Amino acid sequence: MDENTFEQRIDLTSLSKAIADIRSEVGRVIVGQYKMVDLLMIGLLCDGHMLIEGVPGVAKTLTAKLIARIIDVEFSRIQFTPDLMPSDVLGTSVFNPKVAEFQFKQGPIFSNIVLIDEINRAPAKTQSALFEVMEERQVTIDGITHVMSYPFLVLATQNPIEQEGTYRLPEAQLDRFIFKIDVKYPSLQEEISILNTQHAQTQKTMLADVKKILSSKDIAAYREIISSILIEPKLVEFIARIVNETRNNPSLYLGASPRASLAILRASKANAAIKGRDFVTPEDIIEMATPVMRHRIILTPEKEMEGITPDELIENIIKNIEVPR
């Protein structure tokens, strides 16, 4: 029996329409990059921060701005540089002579969607300023806790080629990103379409015409729907087996954490939902495992020298585990 003939137990009509509208709006500006757009939508529905990696000029920043335009919430952009201080991101206490006391002045991190461009250009001290805010959705300064407004999402970009003036992100911080999205070059036909689309109008003009599709209330409602997507116990075990295998694999120096298991679970539910299903399949899990784990595992030096990539290793691990049916 075809999976589409099953009677839907959860109403996905509104979510499916919103996803179709988002794809349509994004398609007016971005040519191709369908996988990146789908992962960004899944990350948004899972309340997960995302790391976007690719060479300059493949529309990483443009896509992040576009997603922010589609959602009717506040947006801020931070360009990370080697001289950036934690207070430049979080904010600082400023003395107000009128009331003769210090008052907290919020930094650019206080927004709903925060685009951090070239996140690997800031030193460890500034990176550590993101730890609490990314995990707890709050900032503690001078002993006072400031809670972020809902929703709160960090979209970070980095360039994998340039090494000068960059800093490797700590594993503890990488673990806080639900996905690492690898952005590839467009195909020849896609590049021709880009040239034909953009020779007549600028990116600024195209972004100005983008419609607002989602509100913060919509996001909250869709996240509730995602949490109720059905997953069988044998598929939960399948996720646990995949992640557990990364910890016992001789080719890996560091395996994935339980946070990775939870991320695959949530992402698989969201992936099923955007495809119009109210239940998770093994294919959902296999599809989400690589973007969830590729930045959480570290290969042994020997495997790195052989030229093995994290994606290839994850693929081999999944192939060696029996897929439940």
C-alpha positions as CSV (number, residue, x, y, z in Angstrom):
1,M,0.0,0.0,0.0
2,D,1.3,3.5,-0.9
3,E,2.1,5.5,2.2
4,N,0.0,8.4,0.9
5,T,-3.1,6.2,1.1
6,F,-2.9,6.1,4.9
7,E,-5.5,8.2,6.7
8,Q,-3.8,11.3,8.3
9,R,-4.2,11.3,12.0
10,I,-2.7,14.8,12.4
11,D,-4.0,17.7,10.4
12,L,-1.0,19.0,8.4
13,T,-3.0,21.2,6.0
14,S,-1.9,24.5,7.4
15,L,1.7,23.4,7.7
16,S,1.9,22.0,4.2
17,K,0.5,25.3,2.8
18,A,3.0,27.4,4.7
19,I,5.9,25.2,3.5
20,A,4.7,25.4,-0.1
21,D,4.4,29.2,0.2
22,I,7.9,29.5,1.7
23,R,9.4,27.4,-1.1
24,S,7.7,29.5,-3.6
25,E,8.9,32.8,-2.1
26,V,12.5,31.5,-1.7
27,G,12.4,30.2,-5.3
28,R,11.8,33.7,-6.5
29,V,15.2,34.8,-5.2
30,I,17.3,31.7,-4.7
31,V,17.9,29.3,-7.7
32,G,18.4,25.7,-6.6
33,Q,19.8,25.0,-3.1
34,Y,16.6,23.0,-2.3
35,K,18.4,20.8,0.3
36,M,19.6,23.9,2.2
37,V,16.2,25.5,2.1
38,D,14.5,22.3,3.4
39,L,17.1,22.0,6.2
40,L,16.6,25.6,7.2
41,M,12.8,25.1,7.4
42,I,13.3,21.9,9.4
43,G,15.7,23.6,11.8
44,L,13.2,26.4,12.3
45,L,10.4,23.9,13.1
46,C,12.7,22.1,15.5
47,D,13.8,25.3,17.3
48,G,17.4,24.5,16.4
49,H,20.4,26.8,15.5
50,M,22.1,26.1,12.2
51,L,25.6,26.4,10.9
52,I,25.9,27.0,7.2
53,E,29.2,26.3,5.6
54,G,30.3,27.0,2.0
55,V,32.7,29.0,-0.1
56,P,32.0,32.7,-0.7
57,G,29.3,33.6,-3.2
58,V,27.0,30.6,-2.8
59,A,24.1,32.6,-1.2
60,K,24.6,31.5,2.4
61,T,24.0,35.0,3.8
62,L,21.3,35.8,1.2
63,T,19.3,32.7,2.1
64,A,19.6,33.4,5.8
65,K,18.3,37.0,5.2
66,L,15.5,35.6,3.0
67,I,14.3,33.1,5.7
68,A,14.3,36.1,8.2
69,R,12.2,38.2,5.8
70,I,9.6,35.4,5.4
71,I,9.0,35.3,9.1
72,D,7.4,38.3,10.7
73,V,9.9,38.7,13.6
74,E,12.9,40.8,14.4
75,F,16.2,40.2,12.6
76,S,19.7,41.3,13.3
77,R,23.1,40.6,11.7
78,I,26.5,40.4,13.4
79,Q,29.7,40.3,11.4
80,F,32.3,38.4,13.4
81,T,35.8,39.7,13.4
82,P,39.0,38.9,15.3
83,D,38.7,42.0,17.5
84,L,35.1,41.4,18.4
85,M,34.5,41.4,22.2
86,P,31.7,39.5,24.1
87,S,30.1,42.8,25.0
88,D,29.8,43.7,21.3
89,V,27.5,40.6,21.0
90,L,25.7,40.4,24.3
91,G,25.6,44.1,25.3
92,T,27.0,45.9,28.3
93,S,26.1,47.9,31.4
94,V,26.2,51.7,30.7
95,F,26.2,54.3,33.5
96,N,23.1,56.6,33.3
97,P,23.9,59.9,35.1
98,K,20.2,60.9,35.3
99,V,19.4,58.0,37.6
100,A,23.0,57.6,38.9
101,E,23.1,53.8,38.2
102,F,24.2,51.4,35.6
103,Q,21.6,50.2,33.0
104,F,22.0,47.3,30.7
105,K,22.2,48.1,27.0
106,Q,21.2,45.1,24.9
107,G,23.6,43.9,22.2
108,P,22.6,42.6,18.7
109,I,22.1,39.1,20.0
110,F,18.7,40.3,21.4
111,S,16.6,39.6,18.4
112,N,14.5,36.7,17.1
113,I,16.6,35.6,14.2
114,V,20.3,36.4,14.5
115,L,22.6,36.0,11.5
116,I,26.2,35.6,12.5
117,D,28.4,36.0,9.5
118,E,31.8,34.2,9.4
119,I,31.4,32.9,13.0
120,N,34.8,31.3,12.9
121,R,36.6,34.7,12.7
122,A,36.0,35.6,16.4
123,P,38.3,34.3,19.1
124,A,37.3,31.8,21.8
125,K,36.4,34.5,24.4
126,T,33.7,35.8,22.1
127,Q,32.6,32.3,21.0
128,S,32.1,31.4,24.7
129,A,29.6,34.3,25.0
130,L,27.3,32.4,22.8
131,F,27.2,29.2,24.9
132,E,24.5,30.2,27.3
133,V,22.3,32.1,24.9
134,M,22.3,29.3,22.3
135,E,21.5,26.6,24.8
136,E,19.4,28.3,27.4
137,R,17.9,31.2,25.4
138,Q,19.0,33.6,28.0
139,V,22.0,35.9,28.9
140,T,23.4,36.4,32.4
141,I,25.3,39.7,32.8
142,D,26.3,41.2,36.2
143,G,24.3,38.5,37.9
144,I,21.1,39.4,36.1
145,T,19.4,37.0,33.7
146,H,17.9,38.4,30.5
147,V,15.5,36.0,28.7
148,M,15.4,36.1,24.9
149,S,12.1,36.8,23.2
150,Y,10.4,33.9,21.3
151,P,11.4,32.6,18.8
152,F,15.2,32.8,19.1
153,L,17.3,31.3,16.3
154,V,21.0,31.6,15.4
155,L,22.0,31.2,11.7
156,A,25.8,31.2,11.5
157,T,27.9,31.0,8.3
158,Q,31.5,30.1,7.9
159,N,33.9,29.7,5.0
160,P,35.7,26.2,5.0
161,I,38.6,27.4,2.7
162,E,40.2,30.4,4.4
163,Q,42.3,29.6,7.5
164,E,44.1,32.9,8.0
165,G,42.4,35.0,10.7
166,T,40.0,32.2,11.7
167,Y,39.5,30.1,14.8
168,R,38.3,26.6,15.0
169,L,34.9,26.4,16.8
170,P,35.0,24.5,20.1
171,E,33.2,21.1,20.0
172,A,31.0,22.3,22.9
173,Q,29.7,25.1,20.7
174,L,29.4,23.0,17.5
175,D,27.2,20.6,19.5
176,R,24.7,23.4,20.0
177,F,23.9,23.6,16.3
178,I,21.2,21.2,15.2
179,F,22.6,21.1,11.6
180,K,25.7,21.8,9.7
181,I,24.5,22.6,6.2
182,D,27.1,22.2,3.5
183,V,26.3,24.5,0.6
184,K,27.6,23.4,-2.8
185,Y,28.2,25.3,-6.0
186,P,25.2,25.6,-8.4
187,S,25.0,23.4,-11.5
188,L,25.6,24.9,-14.9
189,Q,21.9,25.3,-15.6
190,E,21.3,26.8,-12.2
191,E,24.1,29.3,-12.7
192,I,22.6,30.3,-16.1
193,S,19.2,30.9,-14.3
194,I,21.0,33.0,-11.7
195,L,22.5,35.2,-14.4
196,N,19.2,35.6,-16.2
197,T,17.3,36.4,-13.0
198,Q,19.7,38.9,-11.5
199,H,20.9,40.9,-14.5
200,A,17.6,42.7,-14.5
201,Q,17.2,43.4,-10.8
202,T,19.4,43.6,-7.7
203,Q,19.2,41.3,-4.6
204,K,18.0,44.2,-2.6
205,T,15.0,44.7,-4.9
206,M,14.2,41.0,-4.8
207,L,14.4,40.8,-1.0
208,A,12.1,43.9,-0.7
209,D,9.4,42.0,-2.6
210,V,9.4,39.0,-0.3
211,K,6.1,38.4,1.5
212,K,5.8,37.6,5.3
213,I,4.4,34.1,5.6
214,L,4.9,33.0,9.2
215,S,4.3,34.8,12.5
216,S,5.7,33.8,15.9
217,K,2.3,32.3,16.7
218,D,2.4,30.1,13.6
219,I,5.9,28.9,14.5
220,A,4.7,27.9,18.0
221,A,1.6,26.1,16.5
222,Y,3.7,24.2,13.9
223,R,6.2,23.2,16.6
224,E,3.4,21.6,18.6
225,I,2.3,19.7,15.5
226,I,5.9,18.5,14.9
227,S,6.1,17.2,18.5
228,S,3.0,15.0,17.9
229,I,4.3,13.4,14.7
230,L,4.3,9.6,15.3
231,I,7.5,7.5,15.5
232,E,7.6,3.8,16.3
233,P,9.8,2.4,19.1
234,K,11.9,0.4,16.6
235,L,12.7,3.6,14.8
236,V,13.7,5.3,18.1
237,E,16.0,2.3,18.6
238,F,17.4,2.8,15.1
239,I,18.4,6.4,15.9
240,A,20.1,5.2,19.2
241,R,22.0,2.5,17.3
242,I,23.3,5.0,14.7
243,V,24.5,7.4,17.3
244,N,25.9,4.7,19.6
245,E,27.9,3.3,16.7
246,T,29.8,6.6,16.3
247,R,31.1,6.2,19.8
248,N,32.5,2.7,19.1
249,N,33.8,3.2,15.6
250,P,37.7,2.8,15.4
251,S,37.8,5.5,12.7
252,L,36.4,8.2,15.1
253,Y,38.3,10.0,17.8
254,L,35.0,11.6,19.0
255,G,31.5,10.2,18.6
256,A,28.1,12.0,18.7
257,S,26.5,13.0,22.0
258,P,22.9,12.2,23.2
259,R,22.1,15.8,22.0
260,A,22.7,14.4,18.5
261,S,20.1,11.6,19.1
262,L,17.5,14.1,20.2
263,A,18.3,16.3,17.2
264,I,17.9,13.4,14.8
265,L,14.6,12.5,16.4
266,R,13.2,16.0,16.2
267,A,14.5,16.6,12.7
268,S,13.1,13.3,11.4
269,K,9.6,14.3,12.7
270,A,9.9,17.7,11.0
271,N,11.1,16.1,7.8
272,A,8.1,13.8,7.8
273,A,5.8,16.7,8.4
274,I,7.1,18.9,5.6
275,K,6.7,16.0,3.3
276,G,3.0,15.7,4.3
277,R,3.3,12.6,6.6
278,D,2.2,12.3,10.2
279,F,4.6,9.5,10.9
280,V,8.4,9.0,10.6
281,T,10.0,6.5,8.2
282,P,13.5,5.1,8.3
283,E,14.3,7.3,5.2
284,D,13.6,10.4,7.3
285,I,16.2,9.2,9.9
286,I,18.8,8.3,7.3
287,E,18.3,11.7,5.6
288,M,18.7,13.7,8.8
289,A,21.6,11.7,10.3
290,T,24.3,13.3,8.2
291,P,23.5,17.0,8.6
292,V,22.9,16.4,12.4
293,M,26.2,14.5,13.0
294,R,28.8,15.7,10.5
295,H,29.9,18.5,12.8
296,R,29.7,16.5,16.0
297,I,32.1,13.7,15.1
298,I,35.9,13.9,14.8
299,L,37.8,11.5,12.7
300,T,41.1,10.0,13.8
301,P,44.2,11.7,12.3
302,E,44.9,8.5,10.2
303,K,41.4,8.6,8.6
304,E,41.8,12.4,7.9
305,M,45.1,11.7,6.2
306,E,43.4,9.1,4.0
307,G,40.9,11.8,2.9
308,I,37.8,10.2,4.4
309,T,35.0,12.7,5.1
310,P,32.6,12.7,8.1
311,D,29.7,12.3,5.5
312,E,31.3,9.2,4.1
313,L,31.9,7.7,7.5
314,I,28.3,8.4,8.7
315,E,27.0,6.8,5.4
316,N,29.1,3.7,6.1
317,I,27.9,3.4,9.7
318,I,24.2,3.5,8.6
319,K,24.8,0.9,5.9
320,N,26.1,-1.5,8.5
321,I,23.0,-1.2,10.7
322,E,19.8,-3.1,9.8
323,V,17.1,-0.8,8.7
324,P,13.8,-1.6,10.6
325,R,10.7,-2.1,8.4
